[in-house]
């Protein structure tokens, strides 16, 4: 069986032809150009699908889309970085140009499916995934089934509260995981703390607005105190979140993916150790925390997994 996966982002998209073992046989990447409107974006995606498909026998198309998604109808209900995408029938629009069956899912949910189908979560029936990037998304699989909630938009794990009355989050609340451990949060910590830490090695060669999460991790590893303070905030927030998720869902595995997870064991080890402080004694030793190994293919493989999941359901 071959399927097509679409990784839809606010700036870029990627479309891949995927076989049943998770091999990406062909791919096309391009600019999303959201400013042109949803219909134009859907047509651009459909054109890429046709090119990638070629003469292959394709069963269906899966799309991992940011925002709130009605997965039953293939409708993007709302996506904050996609102006005008209100109740947009993305599946129908792509199908109109490709004549293929199209399934749409929230991108973080797609990521969880991809890990469960092709990644380090393969073979696990109970897992939680966190995508650590510009924002923080999440997906939960329990008893082998993706948890969607009553209206299909559940598992917004980035918006669990980890510090009451903590930093303001983009969602309007305070102290969300996203406001403490995302790339956006880390950059804000740098800008807010610059005047108090002008001697930090972070600013030796860069202006504050040029500092990246990668820089923060590298300077924290070298012992810079300001970078370490940000690093400790991030790892503590993730530890609280993971402890909470373990207590609620009792997963076998927690997977960390996204750009921030590229920090590797330097991030993973303290998060795993600190999470033990927030886990019930009876839960200790029942779970693992691992880094995603899907890399840049995670979006396409996650989207392809949407098709596999739907087809399995019949």
C-alpha positions as CSV (number, residue, x, y, z in Angstrom):
1,X,0.0,0.0,0.0
2,X,1.2,3.5,-0.9
3,X,-0.2,6.7,0.6
4,X,0.5,10.4,0.4
5,X,1.3,12.4,3.4
6,X,1.0,16.2,3.6
7,X,2.9,18.1,6.3
8,X,1.1,21.5,6.2
9,X,2.9,24.4,8.0
10,X,2.3,28.1,8.2
11,X,5.4,28.9,6.1
12,X,6.3,25.7,4.3
13,X,4.6,22.4,3.3
14,X,6.0,19.0,2.4
15,X,4.3,16.2,0.4
16,X,5.6,12.7,0.3
17,X,4.8,9.3,-1.3
18,X,5.1,6.7,1.5
19,X,5.0,3.0,1.4
20,X,3.8,0.6,4.2
21,X,7.3,0.4,5.8
22,X,7.6,4.2,6.2
23,X,10.0,4.7,3.3
24,X,9.4,8.1,1.6
25,X,9.7,7.3,-2.1
26,X,9.4,10.8,-3.4
27,X,8.8,14.2,-1.9
28,X,8.1,17.8,-2.8
29,X,8.5,20.8,-0.6
30,X,7.2,24.4,-1.1
31,X,6.0,27.6,0.4
32,X,2.5,27.6,1.8
33,X,1.7,31.2,0.9
34,X,-1.2,31.4,3.4
35,X,-1.7,35.1,2.4
36,X,-3.2,33.9,-0.9
37,X,-6.1,32.3,0.9
38,X,-7.2,28.7,1.7
39,X,-8.4,27.8,-1.8
40,X,-5.1,28.7,-3.4
41,X,-3.2,26.8,-0.7
42,X,-5.4,23.7,-1.2
43,X,-4.8,23.9,-5.0
44,X,-1.1,24.2,-4.5
45,X,-1.1,21.1,-2.2
46,X,-3.2,19.2,-4.7
47,X,-0.8,20.0,-7.5
48,X,2.1,18.6,-5.4
49,X,0.1,15.5,-4.7
50,X,-0.4,14.9,-8.4
51,X,3.3,15.3,-9.1
52,X,4.4,13.1,-6.2
53,X,1.9,10.4,-7.0
54,X,3.0,10.0,-10.6
55,X,1.8,6.6,-11.8
56,X,1.8,5.0,-8.3
57,X,-1.3,3.3,-7.0
58,X,-2.2,5.5,-4.0
59,X,-5.0,4.5,-1.6
60,X,-5.5,8.0,0.0
61,X,-4.0,11.3,1.2
62,X,-3.4,12.3,4.8
63,X,-3.0,15.9,5.9
64,X,-1.5,17.0,9.2
65,X,-2.8,20.6,9.7
66,X,-2.2,23.0,12.6
67,X,-5.2,24.2,14.5
68,X,-8.6,22.8,15.4
69,X,-9.7,20.1,12.9
70,X,-13.0,18.3,12.4
71,X,-11.4,15.0,11.5
72,X,-14.6,13.4,10.5
73,X,-15.4,16.0,7.8
74,X,-11.8,17.0,6.9
75,X,-12.5,20.6,7.9
76,X,-10.0,23.0,9.4
77,X,-12.2,24.8,11.9
78,X,-9.7,27.4,12.9
79,X,-5.9,27.8,12.7
80,X,-4.4,31.0,14.2
81,X,-1.6,31.3,11.7
82,X,-3.8,30.7,8.7
83,X,-5.9,33.9,8.1
84,X,-9.4,33.1,6.7
85,X,-9.3,29.4,7.6
86,X,-12.6,29.2,9.3
87,X,-14.5,26.0,8.7
88,X,-12.5,25.4,5.6
89,X,-13.2,22.1,3.9
90,X,-9.6,21.2,3.1
91,X,-10.3,17.5,2.4
92,X,-12.9,18.3,-0.2
93,X,-10.8,20.9,-1.9
94,X,-7.8,18.6,-2.3
95,X,-10.1,15.8,-3.5
96,X,-11.6,18.1,-6.1
97,X,-8.3,18.3,-7.9
98,X,-6.9,14.8,-7.2
99,X,-9.9,12.5,-7.1
100,X,-8.4,10.8,-4.1
101,X,-9.8,10.2,-0.7
102,X,-8.4,12.7,1.8
103,X,-8.2,12.6,5.6
104,X,-7.3,15.6,7.7
105,X,-6.0,15.5,11.3
106,X,-4.5,18.0,13.7
107,X,-0.7,17.9,13.1
108,X,0.2,17.0,16.7
109,X,-2.2,14.1,16.6
110,X,-0.7,13.1,13.3
111,X,2.7,13.2,14.9
112,X,1.6,10.8,17.6
113,X,0.2,8.4,15.0
114,X,3.4,8.6,13.1
115,X,5.5,7.8,16.1
116,X,3.2,4.9,16.9
117,X,3.3,3.6,13.3
118,X,6.9,4.2,12.2
119,X,8.8,5.7,15.1
120,X,10.1,4.9,18.6
121,X,6.5,4.4,19.7
122,X,6.0,1.4,17.3
123,X,4.6,-1.5,19.2
124,X,3.4,0.5,22.2
125,X,-0.3,0.8,23.0
126,X,0.0,3.6,25.5
127,X,2.1,6.7,24.7
128,X,2.1,10.4,25.0
129,X,3.9,12.7,22.5
130,X,5.0,16.3,22.9
131,X,6.2,18.4,20.0
132,X,8.5,21.1,21.2
133,X,8.9,23.9,18.7
134,X,7.6,27.4,18.2
135,X,4.7,26.3,20.2
136,X,4.0,23.0,22.0
137,X,1.6,20.4,20.7
138,X,0.7,17.0,21.9
139,X,-1.0,13.7,21.1
140,X,-2.1,10.7,23.3
141,X,-2.6,7.1,22.2
142,X,-4.2,4.9,24.8
143,X,-5.1,1.2,24.2
144,X,-3.8,1.7,20.7
145,X,-6.4,4.4,19.9
146,X,-5.7,8.1,19.3
147,X,-7.4,10.2,22.0
148,X,-9.4,13.0,20.3
149,X,-11.9,14.0,23.0
150,X,-15.7,14.7,22.7
151,X,-15.4,17.3,19.9
152,X,-12.2,16.0,18.3
153,X,-9.9,18.7,19.5
154,X,-8.6,17.2,22.7
155,X,-5.0,16.7,23.9
156,X,-3.9,20.3,23.8
157,X,-1.0,19.3,26.0
158,X,0.9,22.5,25.5
159,X,-1.8,24.4,27.4
160,X,-1.7,22.4,30.6
161,X,-0.8,24.6,33.5
162,X,2.6,23.9,35.0
163,X,3.2,27.1,37.0
164,X,0.1,28.8,38.5
165,X,0.2,32.5,37.7
166,X,3.3,31.9,35.5
167,X,4.2,33.7,32.3
168,X,1.4,34.8,29.9
169,X,0.6,32.3,27.2
170,X,-0.5,33.1,23.7
171,X,-3.8,31.3,24.5
172,X,-4.6,33.9,27.1
173,X,-3.9,31.9,30.2
174,X,-0.9,32.0,32.4
175,X,1.7,29.3,33.2
176,X,1.0,27.0,30.3
177,X,3.8,24.6,29.3
178,X,4.0,26.4,26.0
179,X,4.7,29.7,27.8
180,X,7.7,28.1,29.6
181,X,9.3,25.5,27.3
182,X,8.6,26.4,23.7
183,X,11.1,28.2,21.4
184,X,8.9,31.3,21.6
185,X,9.1,31.2,25.4
186,X,12.8,30.8,25.4
187,X,13.3,33.8,23.1
188,X,11.1,35.9,25.3
189,X,13.2,34.9,28.4
190,X,16.3,36.1,26.5
191,X,14.7,39.5,25.6
192,X,13.2,40.0,29.0
193,X,16.5,39.2,30.8
194,X,19.0,40.9,28.5
195,X,19.4,44.2,30.5
196,X,20.1,42.2,33.7
197,X,22.5,39.8,32.0
198,X,24.5,41.9,29.5
199,X,27.7,40.0,30.4
200,X,26.2,36.6,29.4
201,X,28.2,34.8,26.8
202,X,24.9,34.6,24.8
203,X,25.4,38.2,23.8
204,X,29.1,38.0,22.9
205,X,28.5,37.6,19.2
206,X,24.8,38.1,18.8
207,X,22.1,40.7,19.6
208,X,19.3,39.4,21.9
209,X,16.8,39.0,19.1
210,X,19.2,36.7,17.2
211,X,19.7,34.2,20.1
212,X,18.1,30.8,19.3
213,X,17.1,27.9,21.5
214,X,20.2,26.0,20.1
215,X,22.4,28.9,21.3
216,X,20.8,28.7,24.8
217,X,21.5,25.0,25.1
218,X,25.1,25.4,23.9
219,X,25.9,28.2,26.3
220,X,24.1,26.4,29.2
221,X,26.3,23.4,28.5
222,X,29.3,25.7,28.7
223,X,28.1,26.9,32.1
224,X,26.8,30.4,31.3
225,X,24.6,31.3,34.3
226,X,21.9,33.1,32.3
227,X,21.6,30.4,29.7
228,X,21.5,27.8,32.6
229,X,18.6,29.7,34.3
230,X,16.6,29.5,31.1
231,X,17.5,25.8,30.6
232,X,16.5,25.0,34.2
233,X,13.1,26.7,33.6
234,X,12.5,24.7,30.5
235,X,13.5,21.3,31.9
236,X,11.6,21.9,35.1
237,X,8.4,22.8,33.2
238,X,8.8,19.7,31.0
239,X,9.4,17.6,34.1
240,X,6.2,18.8,35.7
241,X,4.2,18.3,32.5
242,X,5.6,14.7,32.1
243,X,4.9,13.9,35.7
244,X,1.3,15.1,35.3
245,X,0.8,13.2,32.0
246,X,2.2,10.0,33.5
247,X,-0.2,10.3,36.5
248,X,-3.2,10.9,34.2
249,X,-2.6,8.6,31.3
250,X,-0.2,5.9,32.7
251,X,1.7,5.6,29.4
252,X,4.4,3.2,28.7
253,X,6.3,5.8,26.8
254,X,6.6,9.6,26.5
255,X,8.2,10.9,23.3
256,X,9.7,14.3,22.8
257,X,10.0,15.7,19.3
258,X,10.3,19.0,17.5
259,X,13.2,21.4,17.1
260,X,13.9,21.8,20.8
261,X,14.3,18.0,21.3
262,X,17.4,18.3,19.0
263,X,19.2,19.2,22.2
264,X,19.3,15.4,22.7
265,X,20.4,13.8,26.0
266,X,21.5,17.2,27.4
267,X,17.7,18.0,27.6
268,X,16.4,14.5,28.0
269,X,18.4,13.3,31.0
270,X,17.5,16.1,33.5
271,X,13.9,16.1,32.3
272,X,13.6,12.4,32.9
273,X,15.3,12.6,36.3
274,X,13.2,15.6,37.5
275,X,10.0,14.1,36.3
276,X,10.3,11.5,39.0
277,X,9.6,14.2,41.6
278,X,6.1,14.7,40.1
279,X,5.1,11.1,39.5
280,X,3.1,9.0,42.0
281,X,5.3,6.4,43.7
282,X,3.2,3.6,42.2
283,X,4.0,5.0,38.7
284,X,7.8,5.1,39.1
285,X,9.5,2.7,36.8
286,X,6.4,2.2,34.6
287,X,7.3,4.6,31.8
288,X,10.2,5.6,29.5
289,X,11.0,9.0,28.0
290,X,12.6,8.9,24.6
291,X,13.5,11.4,21.8
292,X,11.8,11.1,18.4
293,X,14.0,9.6,15.7
294,X,11.8,10.7,12.8
295,X,13.6,14.0,12.3
296,X,12.5,16.1,9.3
297,X,10.3,13.2,8.0
298,X,8.0,13.3,11.1
299,X,5.4,15.5,9.5
300,X,5.0,13.5,6.3
301,X,5.1,10.2,8.1
302,X,2.6,11.4,10.6
303,X,0.2,12.5,7.9
304,X,0.7,9.2,6.1
305,X,-0.2,7.4,9.3
306,X,-3.6,9.2,9.3
307,X,-4.5,7.2,6.2
308,X,-3.3,4.0,7.8
309,X,-5.3,4.6,10.9
310,X,-8.5,5.4,9.0
311,X,-8.2,2.5,6.7
312,X,-7.6,0.1,9.6
313,X,-10.9,1.3,11.0
314,X,-12.6,0.6,7.8
